[in-house]
Amino acid sequence: MGDRLIVEGTYGGNVRREGVVVGVEHADGSPPYRVRWLDNGHESLVYPGPDARVLPGRR
């Protein structure tokens, strides 16, 4: 928790999205992740695809 999830837009009008991982569903840290999106504050359950990367948060 606390890591950043960055999803790069790969199609026409899609844009880059950034969020903070606020929950991990599995004890081993594997997806899905509960993410709070920085652009609108909403939370969603995310299975990151090949256009996503996780950056370590501050510890």
PLY file of the C-alpha trace (Angstrom):
ply
format ascii 1.0
element vertex 59
property float x
property float y
property float z
element edge 58
property int vertex1
property int vertex2
end_header
0.00 0.00 0.00
1.16 3.52 -0.74
2.75 2.65 -4.09
1.79 4.62 -7.21
0.05 2.96 -10.12
0.63 4.66 -13.47
-1.44 3.63 -16.47
-0.27 5.04 -19.79
-2.91 5.81 -22.40
-2.28 3.59 -25.41
-5.31 4.42 -27.54
-6.35 7.67 -29.27
-8.10 9.71 -26.59
-6.87 7.79 -23.56
-4.60 9.72 -21.25
-2.17 8.76 -18.54
-3.77 8.07 -15.16
-2.10 7.99 -11.79
-3.37 6.52 -8.59
-2.28 5.41 -5.13
-2.62 1.79 -4.06
-4.82 1.89 -0.96
-5.48 -1.83 -0.65
-4.13 -5.19 -1.72
-6.55 -8.09 -2.03
-4.00 -10.93 -1.71
-1.52 -11.59 1.11
1.32 -12.07 -1.39
0.75 -8.56 -2.84
-0.46 -9.75 -6.23
-3.29 -8.00 -8.11
-5.97 -6.88 -8.00
-5.18 -3.63 -6.22
-7.62 -1.13 -4.73
-6.53 2.21 -6.24
-7.58 5.79 -5.42
-7.25 7.80 -8.64
-5.58 11.19 -8.23
-7.64 12.90 -10.96
-11.03 12.35 -9.33
-10.54 10.66 -5.93
-12.60 7.60 -6.86
-11.47 4.14 -5.84
-11.60 1.06 -8.02
-10.33 -2.50 -8.12
-7.59 -2.75 -10.75
-5.90 -5.65 -12.52
-2.95 -3.81 -14.10
-2.29 -4.55 -17.77
0.85 -4.21 -19.88
0.37 -0.44 -20.08
0.68 -0.06 -16.29
3.60 0.20 -13.92
3.92 0.38 -10.16
6.33 2.84 -8.56
7.33 2.38 -4.92
5.82 4.87 -2.52
7.71 6.53 0.29
8.36 4.18 3.16
0 1
1 2
2 3
3 4
4 5
5 6
6 7
7 8
8 9
9 10
10 11
11 12
12 13
13 14
14 15
15 16
16 17
17 18
18 19
19 20
20 21
21 22
22 23
23 24
24 25
25 26
26 27
27 28
28 29
29 30
30 31
31 32
32 33
33 34
34 35
35 36
36 37
37 38
38 39
39 40
40 41
41 42
42 43
43 44
44 45
45 46
46 47
47 48
48 49
49 50
50 51
51 52
52 53
53 54
54 55
55 56
56 57
57 58
